[in-house]
Amino acid sequence: MAEDLKSGARQSTLRATNLALVLRTVCAAATPPSRADVAAATGMTRATASRLVDELVAGGLLDEGERTTATRRGRPGTPLVPGGHRAALGLQVDAGLLAARVLDLRGRVVAERVEDGDYVGSDPAATLDRLGELAAGVLAGLPGGVRLAGAGLALPGIVDVEAGVLLRAPNLGWSDERPADRLAAHLPGLVLRLGNEADLAARTVAEAAPGRPGPHRDFLYLSGQIGIGGAAVLAGRVMTGSAGWAGEVGHVCADPEGPACRCGSTGCLERYAGRHALLDAAGLPHDATPEELPRRVADGDPAALGAMAAAGRALAVALAGVLNVLDLPTVVLGGHLGELAGLLQPGLEDELGRRVLSARWRRPAVAAIQGPTAAGATGAALSALAEVLADPGRHLS
């Protein structure tokens, strides 16, 4: 009897592993594969691959497309694509916005609401209640048949992921908050997993869609919002550190004699290159359009030129130190820094070329991502969908 139980456990584990392998293979494919393609890619027999595909199709995790014209002997293959009716909810609170976004297994935005605002020093209860209202409205408007597989929340600060606690968010002015408890009234039945905003935003660079590699795999990501978040990514995975708090590049010191920061230190990078800091230095209001600062630079405005020069110097000093320690080949600028990449990129690459020790052999590159706002919300949804790819058997209908 004991041997039978062990055999059953092994078979169950093998089935779960193979289901995950098949689902990941389809999700990662550049073009929709057939059952025969899946068998070839995974090394399974055609019968085994076909049986597992059938389970995933029946469970809504894979969909079948229109059959293609045969290019070899035999019947034409039926293309397979990730399920269009299985999705995840991604939420984000930042100092300048609230967001709720639903992403499906194909990486498509099914529904979303993004609301700009000023949440610096805001009341956590009121802000989270508003986010809950946005999320509930998004979920109420989902197309028929869409089922949620999970949910995540991106927060700009130090997060204890396992305990579900936002330990500190300097720009929000929040400490020791449990956002999931507050949001539970608006999202009954959903288990909400917390994460750092920059870590989750970096995931949108590493993954083009759930399980599909993005344009960069090894990079340092800078999330430019009112402040600056950061994440180091190696082989497509965020390097979170021993407690999950790695990547706070915005609070790397660019000048110890510099201005005081909300974190309690002085001369932090975000005090020069954060959005509000840049606008203040350029003499612009915080609600200036993204085009205004580049326009003033182009017009030769002294304050705007000085603000950009100070930001460039601070970025070069802080990022060179990080790259020397972590040996990453690329810096990816997101948020407002991505919008300013045309101004920052040439000088920053030159300065990193001088400051990074290994630049003689591999000169650091600076890239920009100018995607939709609230990348953290997209990353939170991707993180939830990654759990489906890791163990699809738990999510079969």
SULURJO-V462916 format. One record per residue. N is the residue number from 1. RES is the residue in three letters. OMEGA is omega in whole degrees, 0 to 359 (none if undefined). BURIAL is + if it has 24 or more other ideal C-beta (glycine too) atoms within 12 Angstrom, else -. Layout:
N:RES:OMEGA:BURIAL
N:RES:OMEGA:BURIAL
This chain:
1:MET:180:-
2:ALA:180:-
3:GLU:177:-
4:ASP:179:-
5:LEU:179:-
6:LYS:180:-
7:SER:178:-
8:GLY:179:-
9:ALA:179:-
10:ARG:180:-
11:GLN:179:-
12:SER:179:-
13:THR:179:-
14:LEU:179:-
15:ARG:180:+
16:ALA:180:-
17:THR:182:-
18:ASN:176:+
19:LEU:180:+
20:ALA:180:+
21:LEU:179:+
22:VAL:181:+
23:LEU:180:+
24:ARG:180:+
25:THR:179:+
26:VAL:182:+
27:CYS:184:+
28:ALA:186:+
29:ALA:178:+
30:ALA:175:-
31:THR:185:-
32:PRO:180:+
33:PRO:173:+
34:SER:175:+
35:ARG:178:+
36:ALA:177:+
37:ASP:179:+
38:VAL:178:+
39:ALA:181:+
40:ALA:183:-
41:ALA:184:-
42:THR:184:+
43:GLY:178:-
44:MET:170:+
45:THR:179:-
46:ARG:181:-
47:ALA:180:-
48:THR:180:-
49:ALA:181:+
50:SER:179:+
51:ARG:179:-
52:LEU:176:+
53:VAL:180:+
54:ASP:178:-
55:GLU:182:+
56:LEU:176:+
57:VAL:179:+
58:ALA:180:-
59:GLY:176:+
60:GLY:180:+
61:LEU:171:+
62:LEU:174:+
63:ASP:176:+
64:GLU:176:+
65:GLY:177:-
66:GLU:180:-
67:ARG:179:-
68:THR:175:-
69:THR:182:-
70:ALA:177:-
71:THR:176:-
72:ARG:181:-
73:ARG:179:-
74:GLY:180:-
75:ARG:177:-
76:PRO:181:-
77:GLY:175:+
78:THR:181:+
79:PRO:181:+
80:LEU:178:+
81:VAL:176:+
82:PRO:184:+
83:GLY:181:+
84:GLY:181:+
85:HIS:175:+
86:ARG:190:+
87:ALA:177:+
88:ALA:180:+
89:LEU:174:+
90:GLY:179:+
91:LEU:177:+
92:GLN:167:+
93:VAL:175:+
94:ASP:182:+
95:ALA:182:+
96:GLY:182:+
97:LEU:168:+
98:LEU:182:+
99:ALA:171:+
100:ALA:185:+
101:ARG:177:+
102:VAL:183:+
103:LEU:178:+
104:ASP:184:+
105:LEU:177:+
106:ARG:181:+
107:GLY:181:+
108:ARG:174:+
109:VAL:181:+
110:VAL:180:+
111:ALA:180:+
112:GLU:169:+
113:ARG:176:+
114:VAL:185:+
115:GLU:177:+
116:ASP:178:-
117:GLY:177:-
118:ASP:184:-
119:TYR:174:+
120:VAL:181:+
121:GLY:185:-
122:SER:176:+
123:ASP:184:-
124:PRO:183:+
125:ALA:182:-
126:ALA:181:-
127:THR:180:+
128:LEU:175:+
129:ASP:178:-
130:ARG:177:+
131:LEU:178:+
132:GLY:177:+
133:GLU:177:+
134:LEU:182:+
135:ALA:180:+
136:ALA:178:+
137:GLY:178:-
138:VAL:182:+
139:LEU:179:+
140:ALA:182:-
141:GLY:180:-
142:LEU:176:+
143:PRO:180:-
144:GLY:177:-
145:GLY:179:-
146:VAL:180:+
147:ARG:180:+
148:LEU:178:+
149:ALA:181:+
150:GLY:182:+
151:ALA:179:+
152:GLY:181:+
153:LEU:178:+
154:ALA:183:+
155:LEU:185:+
156:PRO:180:+
157:GLY:181:+
158:ILE:186:+
159:VAL:168:+
160:ASP:188:+
161:VAL:184:+
162:GLU:181:-
163:ALA:181:-
164:GLY:184:+
165:VAL:168:+
166:LEU:185:+
167:LEU:179:+
168:ARG:173:+
169:ALA:188:+
170:PRO:183:+
171:ASN:174:+
172:LEU:186:+
173:GLY:182:+
174:TRP:174:+
175:SER:174:-
176:ASP:179:-
177:GLU:175:+
178:ARG:187:+
179:PRO:182:+
180:ALA:179:+
181:ASP:181:-
182:ARG:184:+
183:LEU:183:+
184:ALA:181:-
185:ALA:180:-
186:HIS:186:+
187:LEU:184:+
188:PRO:177:-
189:GLY:180:-
190:LEU:174:+
191:VAL:187:-
192:LEU:179:+
193:ARG:182:+
194:LEU:175:+
195:GLY:176:+
196:ASN:185:+
197:GLU:182:+
198:ALA:176:+
199:ASP:183:+
200:LEU:177:+
201:ALA:179:+
202:ALA:180:+
203:ARG:180:+
204:THR:175:+
205:VAL:181:+
206:ALA:181:+
207:GLU:176:+
208:ALA:178:+
209:ALA:181:+
210:PRO:178:+
211:GLY:182:+
212:ARG:184:+
213:PRO:179:-
214:GLY:186:+
215:PRO:180:-
216:HIS:180:+
217:ARG:179:-
218:ASP:186:+
219:PHE:170:+
220:LEU:183:+
221:TYR:174:+
222:LEU:179:+
223:SER:183:+
224:GLY:174:+
225:GLN:173:+
226:ILE:171:+
227:GLY:178:+
228:ILE:171:+
229:GLY:180:+
230:GLY:177:+
231:ALA:175:+
232:ALA:185:+
233:VAL:179:+
234:LEU:182:+
235:ALA:176:-
236:GLY:182:+
237:ARG:179:-
238:VAL:177:+
239:MET:189:+
240:THR:182:+
241:GLY:187:-
242:SER:180:-
243:ALA:180:-
244:GLY:187:+
245:TRP:182:+
246:ALA:172:+
247:GLY:181:+
248:GLU:184:+
249:VAL:180:+
250:GLY:180:+
251:HIS:166:+
252:VAL:184:+
253:CYS:174:+
254:ALA:179:+
255:ASP:182:-
256:PRO:178:-
257:GLU:184:-
258:GLY:185:+
259:PRO:179:+
260:ALA:180:-
261:CYS:179:+
262:ARG:181:+
263:CYS:181:+
264:GLY:179:-
265:SER:179:-
266:THR:174:-
267:GLY:180:+
268:CYS:181:+
269:LEU:185:+
270:GLU:176:+
271:ARG:176:+
272:TYR:188:+
273:ALA:171:+
274:GLY:186:+
275:ARG:181:+
276:HIS:180:+
277:ALA:178:+
278:LEU:182:+
279:LEU:178:+
280:ASP:182:+
281:ALA:180:+
282:ALA:181:+
283:GLY:181:-
284:LEU:176:+
285:PRO:182:-
286:HIS:179:+
287:ASP:177:-
288:ALA:179:-
289:THR:179:-
290:PRO:183:+
291:GLU:190:-
292:GLU:181:+
293:LEU:176:+
294:PRO:180:+
295:ARG:180:-
296:ARG:175:+
297:VAL:180:+
298:ALA:179:-
299:ASP:179:-
300:GLY:180:-
301:ASP:185:-
302:PRO:181:-
303:ALA:180:-
304:ALA:178:+
305:LEU:179:+
306:GLY:179:-
307:ALA:181:+
308:MET:179:+
309:ALA:179:+
310:ALA:179:+
311:ALA:180:+
312:GLY:179:+
313:ARG:181:+
314:ALA:178:+
315:LEU:181:+
316:ALA:181:+
317:VAL:184:+
318:ALA:185:+
319:LEU:178:+
320:ALA:178:+
321:GLY:180:-
322:VAL:181:+
323:LEU:177:+
324:ASN:181:-
325:VAL:190:-
326:LEU:177:+
327:ASP:176:-
328:LEU:188:+
329:PRO:190:+
330:THR:169:+
331:VAL:179:+
332:VAL:181:+
333:LEU:177:+
334:GLY:180:+
335:GLY:183:+
336:HIS:177:+
337:LEU:174:+
338:GLY:178:+
339:GLU:181:+
340:LEU:186:+
341:ALA:179:+
342:GLY:178:-
343:LEU:187:+
344:LEU:194:+
345:GLN:185:+
346:PRO:182:-
347:GLY:181:+
348:LEU:178:+
349:GLU:179:+
350:ASP:182:-
351:GLU:177:+
352:LEU:177:+
353:GLY:178:+
354:ARG:189:-
355:ARG:183:+
356:VAL:188:+
357:LEU:184:-
358:SER:187:-
359:ALA:179:-
360:ARG:183:-
361:TRP:177:-
362:ARG:183:-
363:ARG:180:-
364:PRO:178:+
365:ALA:176:+
366:VAL:180:+
367:ALA:181:+
368:ALA:174:+
369:ILE:180:+
370:GLN:181:-
371:GLY:179:+
372:PRO:177:+
373:THR:177:+
374:ALA:178:+
375:ALA:178:+
376:GLY:178:+
377:ALA:176:+
378:THR:179:+
379:GLY:178:+
380:ALA:177:+
381:ALA:178:+
382:LEU:180:+
383:SER:178:+
384:ALA:180:+
385:LEU:177:+
386:ALA:177:+
387:GLU:175:+
388:VAL:180:+
389:LEU:182:+
390:ALA:183:+
391:ASP:184:+
392:PRO:181:+
393:GLY:179:+
394:ARG:186:-
395:HIS:177:+
396:LEU:181:+
397:SER:none:-
